Amino acid sequence: MANVVMSMCVAFSLVFISPVLLFCQSRLPYDYPPVLINVNDRIIKHFRALDADLAGAAEQISKTGLTGPEASKVLKNLCTGKAYAVDCAAVDTKGVMVTMEPGIYKRYEGTDISKQEHVATMLSTKKPVFSKVFKAEEGFDAVDLERPVFSASKEFMGSVSILVKPEILLASVIEPLVRRIPTEIWVMQKDGRILYDARKEEIGKMLFTDPLYGSFPDLIATGKKISKQPLGNGVYEFYSKETKQTVAKEAFWTTVGLYGTQWRLIATRYLNRN
């Protein structure tokens, strides 16, 4: 199916295959760095795998129920092998986490998360959700992916959740690919929050309001363009990673997404550098 859609792209575009946002690469209007396309494709693979694993866990929980040893086993398997996953939970129809894995997070069982925006959306729509970064009950910033659980008779039972630290997921994909090449990659939410940057101290900052960026109007303007446009390129000035001096950078960006939530992937390279 994906191959069919890719062949139908007559220009650069974005399409959804199931819940995953795909980047169609034919006849690109810009000289996109190959590493950006590689990063894009690998994150899509992670999103597809997460979607498939959540769907499988939701189907199993629909048979085991939300609580008990078998439900715990399903959640433990969902979290296993994902270094970026913090915990997995079964959430009831009231938005209460009733079963959690791994065991160190069981103290949060019974916690009501129904007021979290993405949980409220899932409870209302009965559809999968992928949150923006938020402060989790566990005490740290994360993103949450949830899939609804339905019984054999199509009765809504609750949801299965996996809590993810996006900077760990993104680092695992990006860092091996940019090693020893003159291209940097950073990742942004549409609201300007930095999800990943090679400068770890920038992760979590808000591009449009943080004082670090206030002296670089071209960067903020490019960031707003990135926020509004899923694909594109631009030029801005910011500090060099190596020297902290101001340098001109050319940026190219694309978009990956799942369950309607989008992340912007931005590749930069220096301009006029000898």
C-alpha positions as CSV (number, residue, x, y, z in Angstrom):
1,M,0.0,0.0,0.0
2,A,2.8,2.4,0.9
3,N,4.5,1.7,-2.4
4,V,1.3,2.5,-4.3
5,V,0.9,5.9,-2.6
6,M,4.6,6.8,-3.0
7,S,4.3,6.2,-6.7
8,M,1.3,8.5,-6.9
9,C,3.2,11.5,-5.5
10,V,3.8,13.9,-8.5
11,A,5.4,16.5,-6.3
12,F,6.6,16.8,-2.7
13,S,3.7,16.2,-0.4
14,L,2.5,14.6,2.8
15,V,0.0,11.7,2.9
16,F,-1.5,9.5,5.7
17,I,-1.2,5.8,5.4
18,S,-3.4,4.4,8.2
19,P,-2.5,6.7,11.1
20,V,1.1,7.4,10.0
21,L,2.1,10.6,8.2
22,L,4.4,9.8,5.2
23,F,6.7,12.1,3.3
24,C,6.6,11.7,-0.5
25,Q,10.0,12.4,-2.0
26,S,9.5,12.5,-5.7
27,R,10.5,15.8,-7.5
28,L,11.6,17.7,-4.4
29,P,11.8,21.4,-5.0
30,Y,14.8,21.8,-2.7
31,D,18.2,20.2,-2.4
32,Y,17.2,18.2,0.7
33,P,20.1,16.7,2.6
34,P,19.9,12.9,2.2
35,V,20.4,12.5,6.0
36,L,17.1,14.3,6.6
37,I,15.2,11.9,4.4
38,N,17.0,9.0,6.2
39,V,16.0,10.4,9.6
40,N,12.4,11.0,8.3
41,D,12.1,7.4,7.1
42,R,13.5,5.8,10.3
43,I,11.2,7.8,12.6
44,I,8.3,6.7,10.4
45,K,9.3,3.1,11.0
46,H,9.3,3.8,14.8
47,F,5.8,5.3,14.5
48,R,4.5,2.4,12.5
49,A,6.0,-0.1,15.1
50,L,4.5,1.9,18.0
51,D,1.1,1.9,16.3
52,A,1.2,-1.8,15.6
53,D,2.4,-2.6,19.2
54,L,-0.3,-0.4,20.7
55,A,-3.0,-2.0,18.5
56,G,-1.8,-5.5,19.5
57,A,-1.7,-4.6,23.2
58,A,-5.2,-3.1,23.0
59,E,-6.6,-6.2,21.3
60,Q,-5.0,-8.4,24.0
61,I,-6.3,-6.2,26.9
62,S,-9.7,-6.5,25.4
63,K,-9.5,-10.2,26.2
64,T,-7.6,-10.1,29.5
65,G,-9.4,-7.1,31.0
66,L,-7.7,-4.0,32.3
67,T,-6.4,-5.5,35.5
68,G,-4.8,-8.7,36.7
69,P,-1.6,-10.7,36.0
70,E,-2.4,-11.2,32.3
71,A,-3.0,-7.5,31.8
72,S,0.3,-6.8,33.5
73,K,2.1,-9.2,31.2
74,V,0.7,-7.5,28.1
75,L,1.8,-4.1,29.4
76,K,5.3,-5.4,30.3
77,N,5.7,-6.8,26.8
78,L,4.5,-3.5,25.3
79,C,7.3,-1.6,27.1
80,T,10.0,-4.2,26.7
81,G,12.7,-3.4,24.1
82,K,12.0,0.3,23.9
83,A,14.7,2.3,25.6
84,Y,12.6,5.5,25.1
85,A,9.5,4.0,26.8
86,V,9.1,4.9,30.5
87,D,6.0,3.0,31.4
88,C,2.9,1.4,30.0
89,A,-0.6,1.6,31.5
90,A,-4.2,0.4,31.2
91,V,-6.6,3.3,31.7
92,D,-10.3,2.7,32.5
93,T,-13.3,4.6,31.1
94,K,-13.0,7.3,33.8
95,G,-9.4,8.1,32.9
96,V,-7.8,6.3,35.9
97,M,-4.6,4.3,35.4
98,V,-5.6,0.9,36.9
99,T,-2.6,-1.2,35.9
100,M,1.0,-0.1,35.2
101,E,4.3,-1.7,34.2
102,P,7.2,-1.9,34.9
103,G,6.7,-2.5,38.6
104,I,8.5,0.6,39.9
105,Y,5.6,2.6,38.5
106,K,2.8,0.6,40.2
107,R,2.6,3.3,42.9
108,Y,0.8,5.4,40.3
109,E,-2.0,2.9,39.9
110,G,-5.2,4.6,40.8
111,T,-4.1,8.0,39.5
112,D,-6.8,10.0,37.7
113,I,-5.4,11.4,34.4
114,S,-8.7,12.3,32.9
115,K,-7.9,16.0,33.0
116,Q,-4.9,15.7,30.7
117,E,-5.9,17.1,27.3
118,H,-5.0,14.1,25.2
119,V,-6.7,11.7,27.6
120,A,-9.9,13.8,27.6
121,T,-9.8,13.8,23.8
122,M,-9.4,10.0,23.7
123,L,-12.2,9.4,26.2
124,S,-14.5,11.7,24.2
125,T,-13.6,10.5,20.6
126,K,-12.7,6.9,21.4
127,K,-9.9,7.3,18.9
128,P,-6.0,6.9,19.3
129,V,-4.1,10.0,20.5
130,F,-0.5,11.2,20.5
131,S,0.0,14.0,23.0
132,K,2.3,17.0,22.9
133,V,5.0,17.1,25.5
134,F,3.4,17.5,29.0
135,K,4.4,17.1,32.6
136,A,3.4,13.5,33.4
137,E,2.1,12.4,36.8
138,E,5.4,10.5,37.2
139,G,7.2,13.9,37.5
140,F,8.9,14.5,34.1
141,D,8.2,15.8,30.6
142,A,7.1,13.2,28.1
143,V,4.6,12.4,25.4
144,D,1.9,9.8,25.7
145,L,0.4,7.5,23.0
146,E,-3.0,5.9,23.7
147,R,-5.2,3.5,21.9
148,P,-8.8,2.7,22.9
149,V,-9.8,-0.8,24.0
150,F,-13.1,-2.3,22.9
151,S,-14.7,-5.6,24.0
152,A,-15.7,-8.2,21.6
153,S,-19.2,-6.6,21.6
154,K,-17.6,-3.2,20.7
155,E,-18.1,-1.8,24.2
156,F,-15.6,0.9,25.2
157,M,-13.4,-0.5,28.0
158,G,-10.7,2.2,28.3
159,S,-7.3,2.5,26.7
160,V,-3.7,1.3,26.6
161,S,-1.0,3.9,27.1
162,I,2.7,4.1,26.5
163,L,4.7,7.0,28.0
164,V,7.7,8.1,25.9
165,K,10.6,10.4,26.3
166,P,10.9,11.9,22.8
167,E,14.5,13.1,23.2
168,I,15.6,9.5,23.8
169,L,13.7,8.2,20.8
170,L,15.0,11.0,18.5
171,A,18.6,10.7,19.7
172,S,18.7,7.0,19.0
173,V,17.7,7.7,15.4
174,I,19.5,11.0,14.7
175,E,22.9,10.7,16.4
176,P,24.3,7.7,14.5
177,L,23.2,9.3,11.2
178,V,24.8,12.7,11.7
179,R,28.1,11.6,13.1
180,R,31.0,12.9,11.1
181,I,28.9,14.9,8.6
182,P,28.5,18.7,8.4
183,T,24.7,18.6,9.0
184,E,22.8,19.1,12.2
185,I,19.3,18.0,12.9
186,W,16.8,19.4,15.4
187,V,13.2,18.6,16.0
188,M,10.3,20.9,17.0
189,Q,6.7,20.7,17.9
190,K,4.4,23.0,15.9
191,D,4.1,25.3,19.0
192,G,7.9,25.9,18.9
193,R,9.0,23.5,21.7
194,I,12.3,21.9,20.9
195,L,12.0,18.1,21.2
196,Y,15.6,17.3,20.2
197,D,18.8,19.2,19.6
198,A,22.4,18.2,19.6
199,R,22.8,20.9,22.3
200,K,21.1,19.1,25.1
201,E,20.5,22.3,27.0
202,E,18.1,23.5,24.3
203,I,15.8,20.5,24.6
204,G,12.5,21.7,26.1
205,K,13.0,25.4,25.3
206,M,10.3,27.3,23.4
207,L,11.7,28.8,20.3
208,F,9.3,31.7,20.1
209,T,9.6,32.9,23.7
210,D,12.9,31.7,25.3
211,P,15.4,34.6,25.8
212,L,18.2,32.4,24.2
213,Y,16.6,33.0,20.8
214,G,15.4,36.6,21.3
215,S,18.4,38.2,19.6
216,F,17.9,36.2,16.4
217,P,14.8,37.5,14.6
218,D,15.5,35.5,11.4
219,L,15.6,32.3,13.5
220,I,12.2,33.1,15.0
221,A,10.8,34.0,11.7
222,T,12.0,30.8,10.1
223,G,10.7,28.9,13.1
224,K,7.2,30.4,12.5
225,K,7.5,29.3,8.9
226,I,8.4,25.8,10.0
227,S,5.5,25.8,12.3
228,K,3.0,26.7,9.6
229,Q,4.5,24.8,6.6
230,P,5.1,21.0,6.8
231,L,7.9,21.2,4.2
232,G,10.3,23.9,3.2
233,N,13.6,25.7,3.5
234,G,14.9,29.0,4.9
235,V,18.0,30.8,6.2
236,Y,18.7,32.2,9.6
237,E,21.6,33.1,11.9
238,F,22.4,31.4,15.2
239,Y,25.3,30.3,17.3
240,S,27.8,27.8,15.9
241,K,27.8,24.5,17.8
242,E,31.6,24.5,17.8
243,T,32.6,28.1,18.5
244,K,29.4,29.8,19.9
245,Q,30.0,32.5,17.3
246,T,27.1,33.7,15.1
247,V,26.9,31.9,11.8
248,A,24.5,31.8,8.9
249,K,22.6,28.5,8.5
250,E,20.4,27.0,5.7
251,A,17.5,24.9,7.0
252,F,15.4,22.3,5.3
253,W,12.5,20.6,7.0
254,T,9.9,17.9,6.7
255,T,7.2,16.4,8.9
256,V,6.5,13.1,10.5
257,G,3.3,12.4,12.4
258,L,1.0,9.9,14.1
259,Y,-2.6,10.1,15.2
260,G,-2.8,13.6,13.8
261,T,0.1,15.0,15.9
262,Q,3.1,16.3,13.8
263,W,6.8,16.8,14.5
264,R,8.9,19.0,12.4
265,L,12.4,17.6,11.4
266,I,14.9,20.3,10.6
267,A,18.3,19.8,9.0
268,T,20.8,22.7,8.9
269,R,24.1,23.3,7.3
270,Y,26.4,26.3,7.4
271,L,26.4,28.9,4.7
272,N,29.6,30.6,3.3
273,R,31.9,28.4,5.4
274,N,35.4,27.8,4.2
